Amino acid sequence: MTPEPAPARDLRRLRLYTFFTVIGSGPLALFVAAMFLAGSREAVLPLTAGAVTASVVLCTAGLALHWHGQGPWRRRLLWFASLAVLLGGAAAEAAAGPVSAAWAAPAGLLVAEAALLWSRPGRRTLALLAGTGAAVASAALAARLGYMEPGIVFMTAVLVPSMAAGIVCQLWHYRVAQELEQARGLAADLAVAEERLRFAGELHDIQGGHLQAIMLKAQVARRYRESDPDLAAEEIRAVEELAREALRDMRAVVGGYRKTALADEIGSAARILKSAGVEASVPDAAPSLDEDTERLLGLLVREATTNLIRHAEPTSANVSIVEVDAEVTVTVVNDGAAEPAEGGNGLSMLAQRFGEAGGRVEHALDGDRWTIKGTLPKPAPRPHRQPRTRTRRARR
């Protein structure tokens, strides 16, 4: 098990739980063994207790090395030492009388460590079955030879797979959670990268034509500046107009990557959040608004989505639209905001644009919940013209 970067979200708690489950299996094995040793003969009790304790400590040390990603050679030395102590203690107890069930739980630790040492992921179930079979077969042979009571075979068949499977399955569960977390991070990075590529493509499409036309007209003006000054001056004026148009388009691209409806921005935000593993709640439909209002509210949704992907560790996000009287408000709320975030360039530009349109942008942090809210006035409806009715004068 190789060391991993600092886990995110709930993986910290899962990592802590897995650590105590794996390392805590040693004290658990000692507790189970002590219960069976309570009725042992006093002559062999110190030897049996010491051998059980030494075997458990050595095997638990090997599991700790596995948890910290250490190489296998030291773990193998500890495993063979633990096995030798276990077999030696059991043989000493058998020489003095029947063998107790105190060796079953330490044997489960040995089976788990053997599966982690000598089998690859995906085949550890077979290793667990093989180790359990070997332990049960050894107990059955000892019972047949008269060194163990038949009931101890049943205890071995229960305790060995329980201890071994509990350790291996918990490590497998944590590994799967790590891989899912890494995949979720890659999906979030991919979503941001796709948005950047889309922006770069739009910038190229919009400005590429302008720059090409400016270059051609500048070449024409340079070529005819002496032979046809009027044509050269006309081309220079065309270059100036193209430059103004390119500047307007550049500002439009910077202010909003693309012209789109509010419903499209909400749908794009939902797809990005879903690809990043964030549970998103979005409205089913967006109200019909004028183009400028939809563009600003769409910019708010896009900026909030980008910020929560880049600067937070969210698990859920909620987008809502509320229309009250003559105002429309879009609110984006997400969790996972660990530190208070100050308004960056994106939020500052957004607040300025909302202010110019008579609206406002508000953001606040409550615990780990970050809220950004944008409010704009609805455009006044155009007065409905009543159809004119013609009155005819009565003929005399």
C-alpha positions in Angstrom: 0.0 0.0 0.0 1.8 3.1 -1.2 1.5 6.4 0.6 -1.1 8.8 -0.9 -1.5 12.6 -0.9 -3.6 14.1 1.9 -7.1 12.7 1.4 -10.0 15.1 0.8 -13.5 15.4 2.1 -14.7 12.3 4.0 -11.6 10.3 3.1 -9.9 11.7 6.2 -12.5 10.0 8.4 -12.4 6.8 6.3 -8.6 6.8 6.5 -8.7 7.1 10.3 -11.3 4.4 10.6 -9.4 2.1 8.4 -6.2 2.7 10.3 -7.8 1.8 13.7 -9.6 -1.2 12.1 -6.4 -2.7 10.7 -4.0 -1.8 13.6 -6.7 -2.4 16.2 -7.2 -6.0 15.0 -4.0 -6.8 17.1 -5.5 -5.8 20.4 -8.8 -7.4 19.4 -6.9 -10.7 18.7 -5.3 -10.4 22.1 -8.6 -9.8 23.8 -10.2 -12.9 22.1 -7.1 -15.0 23.1 -7.3 -13.8 26.7 -10.9 -15.0 26.9 -9.9 -18.5 25.9 -6.8 -18.4 28.1 -8.9 -17.6 31.2 -9.5 -21.3 31.9 -6.1 -22.6 30.9 -3.8 -24.5 33.2 -1.6 -22.4 35.4 1.5 -24.4 34.4 1.4 -23.4 30.7 -0.5 -20.1 31.1 2.6 -17.8 31.1 4.2 -19.6 28.2 1.0 -19.6 26.1 0.2 -15.9 26.9 3.7 -14.8 26.1 3.7 -16.7 22.8 0.3 -15.4 21.8 1.3 -11.8 22.7 4.6 -12.0 20.8 2.9 -13.5 17.7 0.2 -10.8 17.7 2.7 -7.9 18.2 5.0 -9.2 15.3 2.1 -9.6 12.9 0.6 -6.2 13.9 3.9 -4.6 13.2 3.9 -6.1 9.7 0.4 -4.7 9.1 1.6 -1.3 10.3 4.5 -1.5 7.8 2.0 -2.4 5.1 -0.2 0.6 6.0 2.8 3.0 5.6 3.8 1.5 2.3 7.0 -0.1 3.4 8.8 -2.8 1.4 7.8 -6.5 1.7 11.1 -8.0 3.0 10.8 -6.6 6.5 7.2 -7.6 6.6 8.1 -11.1 5.5 10.7 -11.4 8.3 8.0 -10.3 10.8 5.5 -12.8 9.3 7.8 -15.8 9.5 8.9 -14.8 13.1 5.2 -14.5 14.1 4.4 -17.9 12.6 7.3 -19.5 14.3 6.3 -18.1 17.7 2.7 -19.2 17.1 3.6 -22.8 16.2 6.2 -23.0 18.9 3.8 -21.9 21.6 1.0 -24.2 20.3 3.5 -27.1 20.3 4.6 -26.3 23.9 0.9 -26.2 25.0 0.2 -29.5 23.2 3.1 -31.2 25.0 1.4 -30.3 28.4 -2.2 -31.0 27.4 -5.0 -30.1 24.9 -4.4 -27.0 22.8 -6.9 -24.2 23.5 -8.7 -21.9 21.0 -6.4 -18.9 21.9 -4.4 -19.5 18.7 -7.3 -19.0 16.3 -7.4 -15.1 16.4 -3.6 -14.7 16.0 -3.8 -17.2 13.1 -6.4 -14.9 11.5 -3.9 -12.0 11.6 -1.3 -14.3 9.9 -3.7 -15.3 7.2 -4.6 -11.6 6.5 -0.9 -10.5 6.3 -0.1 -13.5 4.1 -2.8 -12.5 1.7 -1.5 -9.0 1.6 2.1 -10.1 1.1 1.9 -12.9 -1.4 -1.2 -12.2 -3.5 -2.1 -9.4 -5.9 -5.2 -7.3 -5.6 -8.1 -9.1 -7.2 -6.8 -12.5 -6.1 -6.8 -12.0 -2.3 -10.1 -13.8 -1.9 -8.5 -17.0 -3.1 -5.5 -16.3 -0.7 -7.9 -15.8 2.2 -9.7 -19.1 1.4 -6.4 -20.9 1.0 -5.1 -19.6 4.3 -8.4 -20.3 6.1 -8.4 -23.8 4.7 -4.8 -24.4 5.9 -5.6 -23.2 9.4 -8.8 -25.3 9.7 -7.0 -28.4 8.2 -4.2 -28.0 10.8 -6.7 -27.7 13.6 -8.6 -30.8 12.3 -5.3 -32.8 12.1 -4.4 -31.8 15.7 -7.9 -32.8 16.9 -7.6 -36.1 15.1 -4.2 -36.8 16.8 -5.7 -35.9 20.2 -3.9 -32.6 20.7 -7.1 -30.5 20.4 -10.7 -30.9 21.2 -13.1 -31.1 18.2 -14.9 -27.9 19.3 -11.7 -25.9 18.8 -11.8 -26.8 15.1 -15.2 -25.0 14.8 -13.8 -22.0 16.6 -10.9 -21.9 14.2 -13.2 -22.1 11.2 -15.1 -19.1 12.6 -12.4 -16.8 14.0 -9.7 -17.2 11.3 -11.8 -16.0 8.3 -13.5 -13.4 10.4 -10.3 -11.7 11.5 -8.6 -12.1 8.1 -11.5 -11.0 5.9 -12.2 -8.0 8.2 -8.7 -6.6 7.7 -8.4 -7.3 3.9 -11.9 -6.1 3.1 -11.4 -2.8 5.0 -8.2 -2.1 3.2 -9.8 -2.9 -0.1 -12.7 -0.6 0.7 -10.3 2.3 1.5 -8.4 1.7 -1.7 -11.6 1.8 -3.8 -12.6 5.1 -2.1 -9.1 6.5 -2.9 -9.4 5.6 -6.5 -12.9 7.1 -6.7 -11.6 10.3 -5.1 -8.8 10.5 -7.6 -11.2 9.9 -10.5 -13.5 12.7 -9.2 -10.5 15.1 -9.0 -9.5 14.2 -12.6 -13.1 14.8 -13.7 -13.2 18.2 -12.1 -9.8 19.2 -13.7 -11.0 17.9 -17.0 -14.2 19.9 -16.8 -12.2 23.1 -16.1 -9.8 22.3 -18.9 -12.7 21.8 -21.4 -14.1 25.2 -20.4 -10.7 26.8 -21.0 -10.4 25.0 -24.4 -13.9 26.2 -25.3 -12.9 29.8 -24.4 -9.7 29.5 -26.4 -11.6 28.2 -29.4 -14.1 31.1 -29.2 -11.3 33.6 -28.8 -9.5 32.2 -31.9 -12.7 32.1 -34.0 -13.7 35.7 -33.1 -10.3 37.4 -33.3 -8.6 35.3 -36.0 -10.7 36.7 -38.8 -10.3 40.3 -37.5 -6.5 40.1 -37.3 -6.3 38.5 -40.7 -8.4 41.2 -42.3 -6.4 43.9 -40.5 -3.1 42.5 -41.7 -4.3 42.3 -45.4 -5.7 45.8 -45.4 -2.5 47.2 -43.8 -0.5 45.5 -46.6 -2.8 47.1 -49.2 -2.4 50.5 -47.6 1.4 50.2 -47.4 1.5 49.1 -51.1 -0.6 52.0 -52.4 0.5 54.8 -50.0 2.4 56.5 -52.8 0.7 55.5 -56.0 -2.9 55.9 -54.7 -3.0 57.8 -51.4 -6.8 57.9 -51.4 -7.1 54.1 -51.6 -4.4 53.8 -48.9 -6.3 56.2 -46.6 -9.5 54.3 -47.2 -7.8 51.1 -46.2 -6.4 52.7 -43.1 -9.9 53.8 -42.1 -11.0 50.2 -42.7 -8.2 49.0 -40.4 -9.3 51.4 -37.7 -12.9 50.2 -37.9 -11.8 46.6 -37.8 -9.7 47.3 -34.8 -12.7 48.8 -33.0 -14.8 45.9 -33.9 -12.1 43.5 -32.6 -11.9 45.4 -29.4 -15.7 45.2 -28.9 -15.7 41.5 -29.6 -12.7 41.0 -27.2 -14.6 42.8 -24.4 -17.7 40.6 -25.2 -15.6 37.4 -25.0 -13.9 38.5 -21.8 -17.2 39.6 -20.2 -18.9 36.4 -21.2 -17.2 33.5 -22.9 -20.2 33.0 -25.2 -23.6 34.4 -25.7 -26.1 32.0 -24.4 -29.3 31.7 -22.5 -29.6 31.4 -18.7 -31.1 27.9 -19.2 -28.0 26.8 -21.2 -25.6 28.1 -18.5 -27.6 26.2 -15.8 -27.5 23.0 -17.9 -23.7 23.5 -18.5 -23.1 24.0 -14.7 -25.1 20.9 -13.9 -23.0 18.8 -16.3 -19.7 20.2 -15.0 -20.8 19.6 -11.4 -21.9 16.1 -12.2 -18.6 15.3 -13.9 -16.8 16.6 -10.8 -18.8 14.3 -8.5 -20.9 17.1 -7.0 -24.5 16.5 -6.3 -26.2 19.4 -8.1 -29.7 20.6 -7.7 -30.8 23.0 -10.5 -34.2 24.3 -11.6 -36.0 22.5 -14.3 -36.7 25.6 -16.3 -35.5 29.2 -16.4 -37.7 32.2 -16.8 -37.9 34.1 -20.1 -35.9 37.3 -19.7 -34.3 39.8 -21.9 -30.9 39.1 -23.5 -28.8 41.3 -21.2 -30.4 40.0 -18.0 -29.9 36.4 -19.1 -26.3 37.1 -20.0 -25.4 38.6 -16.6 -27.3 35.9 -14.6 -25.6 33.3 -16.8 -22.2 34.8 -16.0 -23.0 34.6 -12.3 -23.9 30.9 -12.6 -20.7 30.2 -14.6 -18.4 32.2 -12.2 -19.9 30.4 -9.2 -19.5 27.0 -10.8 -15.9 27.7 -11.7 -15.0 29.0 -8.3 -16.6 26.1 -6.4 -14.7 23.6 -8.6 -11.4 25.4 -8.2 -11.4 26.7 -4.7 -13.7 24.4 -2.7 -14.2 20.7 -2.0 -17.9 20.5 -2.5 -20.2 17.5 -2.2 -23.4 19.3 -3.1 -24.5 22.5 -4.8 -27.8 24.2 -5.3 -28.9 26.7 -8.0 -32.2 28.5 -7.5 -34.1 31.3 -9.3 -36.6 33.5 -7.5 -38.7 36.2 -9.1 -40.1 38.7 -6.7 -42.0 41.8 -7.8 -39.7 43.6 -10.3 -36.5 41.7 -9.5 -35.1 38.3 -10.4 -32.5 36.6 -8.2 -30.2 33.7 -8.9 -28.5 32.0 -5.9 -25.8 29.4 -5.9 -25.0 27.6 -2.7 -22.3 25.0 -2.1 -20.6 23.3 0.8 -17.0 22.4 1.3 -15.7 26.0 1.5 -13.0 25.6 4.1 -11.8 29.2 4.4 -13.4 32.5 3.9 -12.9 33.5 0.3 -12.4 37.2 -0.6 -13.8 38.5 -3.8 -11.4 38.0 -6.6 -11.2 39.6 -10.1 -14.0 37.5 -11.4 -16.4 38.5 -8.6 -15.3 42.1 -8.7 -16.0 42.4 -12.4 -19.3 40.6 -12.0 -20.3 43.0 -9.2 -19.4 46.0 -11.4 -21.4 44.7 -14.3 -24.4 44.0 -12.1 -24.1 47.5 -10.5 -24.1 49.1 -14.0 -27.3 47.2 -14.8 -28.9 48.4 -11.5 -28.4 45.1 -9.7 -26.1 43.7 -7.0 -24.0 40.7 -6.2 -23.8 39.4 -2.6 -21.7 36.5 -1.3 -21.3 35.1 2.2 -19.8 32.2 4.1 -21.7 30.4 6.8 -19.6 27.6 8.3 -18.6 25.6 5.2 -21.5 26.8 3.0 -20.6 29.5 0.5 -23.5 31.5 -1.0 -23.3 33.8 -4.0 -26.5 35.7 -5.0 -27.1 38.0 -8.0 -30.1 40.2 -8.3 -31.2 42.2 -11.3 -34.3 44.4 -12.0 -36.6 43.1 -14.6 -37.0 45.3 -17.6 -40.1 47.3 -17.7 -42.7 45.7 -20.0 -43.5 47.6 -23.1 -46.8 49.3 -23.1 -49.4 47.4 -25.0 -50.9 49.5 -27.7 -54.7 49.3 -28.0 -55.9 48.9 -31.5 -57.4 52.0 -32.9 -61.0 51.9 -33.7 -62.3 54.0 -36.5 -65.6 55.8 -36.0 -67.7 56.5 -38.9 -69.9 59.4 -39.0 -73.5 58.7 -39.7 -74.6 59.8 -43.1 -77.3 62.3 -43.1 
